[in-house]
């Protein structure tokens, strides 16, 4: 087990909203904007919250596969990951559909291993595991 898996990893972001539907999200020096679709009163000037959630899985999948292929010195020249979310309010079931496209001269054994690694990316593990949300309010 490596040190990253042994320690508790803490990530923190801050969201701030005023009188519009646009939320400024910061993490350290980084900033992004989230907004709602026009149909919901927003201006669609940033990812909506569901797109942000899907983007976490897409980004983590791409980065995890890139790092793994680099470590193995495999001829992976690119990874494209598309994630969509299907949500049912009636059953409270959420399905993440992930489609991964690999570029490079990989054999079937390498592709199979890459799929296993994709399923072990940290965000995939979080979304597949038990999630608790603890809230306090000032």
Beta strands, then each sheet from edge to edge (+ up, - down):
strand 1: 14-17
strand 2: 23-27
strand 3: 30-34
strand 4: 76-88
strand 5: 93-104
sheet 1: 1+ 2- 3+
sheet 2: 4+ 5-
end
